[in-house]
Amino acid sequence: MVDVKLEDLEKSIHYEFKDKNLLKTALTHSSYANEIRGKKVVCNERMEFLGDAVLELASSEFLFLTHEDMPEGAMTKLRASIVCEPTLAICAREICLGDYLLLGKGEDRTGGRSKDSLVSDALEALIGAIYLDGGLAPAKRFVHTFVLNDIERKKLFYDAKTILQEKVQAKYHVEIHYQLLEEMGPDHDKSFQVAAMLHDRAIGIGTGKTKKAAEQQAAYQALTDVNSEFI
């Protein structure tokens, strides 16, 4: 781990674990568990499975109670935007969850603490750990505080490519296209930098572990650039 204490994480999430081992398991990536097999270290994958179910229940209930006139299809789409990997990664970074992860040396060296997949999985595992330690009420409270906050921004991120295209189509009657600027890193751990292009101008630049993720980031940047003259 980076120089951090689990007590600091507990303070930031406003929850103190009765069983600290549950918290440690939630933060243990399989790469770490595989390195020290002899010590019977358990990774967070099973806890992530449980946390995913708790997250879906809490977010479904929240949308059902707060959007009384929203049809089922719209609620399903909105829930998907809230609990998708990129938006959960945003939530995880807001509490610096990556700093607390137990990673194998190789995973740590290749930037595992900043990977959307790792931190989003750890967030779900953390929800599962809170549920096991304190029950449904504190788990729901965590979801409400750290996942269901700022829903409009998360929805915008999820729909960024579609929303950007609609705005550009209405104003310029052209299609946005995405241009690959750079591929970074070794073949097994590449990152991509992509520009959202309007005619021959880059109006947003994004980076991601896949080209699709980078395009989403580029579209989101274009939409949220307050100085943009194009949107």
C-alpha positions in Angstrom: 0.0 0.0 0.0 0.9 3.6 -0.3 1.7 5.3 3.0 -1.9 5.3 4.3 -3.8 3.8 7.2 -7.1 2.0 7.1 -8.3 4.3 9.8 -8.0 7.2 7.4 -10.2 5.4 4.9 -12.8 4.7 7.6 -12.9 8.3 8.5 -13.4 9.4 4.9 -16.3 7.0 4.4 -17.8 7.7 7.8 -17.9 4.1 8.8 -15.8 2.2 11.4 -15.5 -1.5 10.9 -16.1 -3.8 13.8 -14.3 -6.6 11.9 -11.2 -5.0 10.3 -10.5 -8.2 8.3 -13.6 -7.6 6.2 -12.2 -4.2 5.2 -8.8 -5.8 4.4 -10.4 -8.4 2.3 -12.3 -5.8 0.3 -9.1 -4.1 -0.5 -7.2 -7.2 -1.5 -6.7 -7.7 -5.2 -6.2 -11.2 -6.6 -2.7 -10.3 -7.7 -1.7 -9.7 -4.1 -3.4 -12.9 -2.8 -1.7 -14.9 -5.5 1.8 -13.7 -4.5 1.4 -14.8 -0.9 -0.6 -18.0 -1.2 0.9 -19.6 1.8 -0.7 -17.1 4.2 -4.2 -17.9 3.1 -5.0 -14.4 2.0 -8.4 -14.0 0.4 -9.0 -11.7 -2.5 -12.0 -9.4 -2.9 -13.7 -11.1 -5.8 -16.5 -12.8 -3.8 -17.1 -9.7 -1.7 -17.3 -7.7 -5.0 -20.1 -10.1 -6.1 -22.0 -9.4 -2.9 -21.4 -5.7 -3.1 -22.7 -5.5 -6.6 -26.0 -7.0 -5.5 -26.3 -4.6 -2.6 -25.5 -1.6 -4.9 -28.1 -2.7 -7.4 -30.7 -3.0 -4.7 -29.9 0.4 -3.1 -29.7 2.2 -6.4 -33.0 0.6 -7.6 -34.8 1.5 -4.4 -33.5 5.1 -4.6 -34.6 5.6 -8.2 -38.0 4.0 -7.5 -38.7 6.3 -4.5 -37.2 9.5 -5.9 -38.5 9.3 -9.5 -42.1 8.4 -9.1 -43.1 9.2 -12.7 -40.1 7.6 -14.4 -41.0 4.4 -16.4 -39.1 1.1 -15.8 -37.0 1.4 -19.0 -35.8 4.9 -18.1 -35.0 3.8 -14.5 -33.0 0.9 -15.9 -31.0 3.1 -18.2 -30.3 5.7 -15.4 -29.3 2.9 -13.0 -26.9 1.6 -15.6 -25.3 5.0 -15.9 -24.8 5.2 -12.1 -23.3 1.8 -11.6 -21.2 1.3 -14.7 -17.5 0.8 -14.3 -16.3 4.4 -15.3 -18.7 6.1 -12.9 -17.9 3.8 -10.1 -14.3 4.5 -10.7 -15.1 8.2 -10.3 -16.7 7.5 -7.0 -13.7 5.4 -5.9 -11.3 8.1 -6.7 -13.3 10.6 -4.7 -12.4 8.6 -1.6 -8.8 7.8 -2.9 -9.7 4.1 -2.7 -6.8 3.2 -5.0 -4.3 4.3 -2.4 -5.5 1.6 0.0 -5.5 -1.4 -2.3 -3.3 -4.4 -1.7 -1.8 -5.2 -5.1 0.8 -7.6 -6.4 4.1 -6.0 -7.2 3.6 -6.3 -10.9 0.1 -4.9 -10.8 1.3 -2.0 -8.7 4.2 -1.2 -11.0 1.9 -1.1 -14.1 -0.5 1.5 -12.5 -3.1 -0.8 -11.0 -4.2 1.8 -8.5 -5.5 4.0 -11.3 -7.2 1.4 -13.4 -11.0 1.9 -13.6 -11.6 -1.9 -13.4 -9.6 -2.4 -10.2 -10.9 0.6 -8.3 -14.5 0.1 -9.3 -14.4 -3.6 -8.3 -12.9 -2.6 -5.0 -15.7 -0.1 -4.4 -18.2 -2.8 -4.9 -16.2 -5.1 -2.6 -16.2 -2.3 0.0 -20.0 -2.0 -0.2 -20.1 -5.8 0.4 -17.8 -5.5 3.4 -19.9 -2.8 5.0 -23.0 -4.9 4.4 -21.4 -8.0 6.1 -20.0 -5.9 9.0 -23.0 -3.7 9.8 -26.0 -4.8 7.7 -28.0 -3.2 5.0 -28.6 0.2 6.6 -25.0 1.4 6.7 -24.3 -0.2 3.2 -27.2 1.8 1.8 -26.0 4.9 3.6 -22.6 4.5 1.9 -24.2 4.0 -1.5 -26.4 7.1 -1.0 -23.5 9.3 0.1 -20.7 8.2 -2.3 -22.4 6.6 -5.3 -25.8 8.3 -5.7 -24.5 11.8 -5.2 -24.2 14.1 -8.3 -26.3 11.8 -10.5 -26.6 14.3 -13.3 -22.8 14.5 -13.8 -22.5 10.7 -13.8 -25.4 10.4 -16.3 -23.7 13.0 -18.5 -20.5 11.0 -18.4 -22.3 7.8 -19.3 -24.2 9.4 -22.2 -21.4 11.7 -23.2 -20.8 10.5 -26.8 -24.6 10.5 -27.6 -25.2 13.9 -26.0 -22.2 15.4 -27.8 -23.3 14.1 -31.2 -26.8 15.4 -30.7 -25.5 18.9 -29.8 -23.1 18.9 -32.8 -25.7 17.5 -35.2 -28.2 20.2 -34.1 -25.7 23.0 -34.5 -23.5 22.0 -37.4 -25.3 19.1 -39.1 -22.1 17.0 -39.1 -20.9 13.8 -37.4 -18.3 13.9 -34.6 -15.4 11.5 -35.3 -12.7 10.3 -33.0 -9.0 10.3 -33.9 -6.5 8.1 -32.1 -3.6 10.4 -31.0 -1.3 8.0 -29.2 -1.0 4.4 -27.9 1.0 4.2 -24.7 2.4 1.3 -22.7 3.3 -2.4 -23.4 0.9 -4.6 -25.4 -0.5 -6.3 -22.3 -1.3 -2.9 -20.6 -2.0 -0.3 -23.2 -3.6 3.1 -22.8 -5.1 5.1 -25.6 -5.3 8.9 -26.1 -8.2 10.0 -28.4 -9.5 13.3 -29.7 -13.1 14.1 -30.4 -12.9 15.9 -33.7 -15.3 18.5 -35.1 -14.3 19.0 -38.7 -10.5 19.3 -38.3 -10.5 20.7 -34.7 -10.1 18.7 -31.5 -12.8 19.8 -29.1 -12.0 17.2 -26.4 -9.2 14.8 -25.5 -9.5 11.7 -23.4 -7.3 8.8 -22.2 -8.5 5.3 -21.4 -7.5 1.6 -21.2 -9.6 1.0 -24.3 -10.3 3.2 -27.3 -14.0 3.3 -26.4 -13.2 4.5 -22.9 -10.9 7.2 -24.3 -13.6 8.3 -26.7 -16.1 8.6 -23.8 -13.6 10.7 -21.8 -13.0 12.9 -24.9 -16.7 13.5 -25.4 -17.2 14.3 -21.7 -14.3 16.8 -21.7 -15.8 18.5 -24.8 -19.2 18.8 -23.0 -17.8 20.1 -19.8 -15.3 22.6 -21.2 -16.9 25.9 -20.2 -14.6 27.7 -22.6 -15.6 25.7 -25.6 -16.8 27.8 -28.5 -18.2 24.8 -30.3 -20.9 23.4 -28.0 
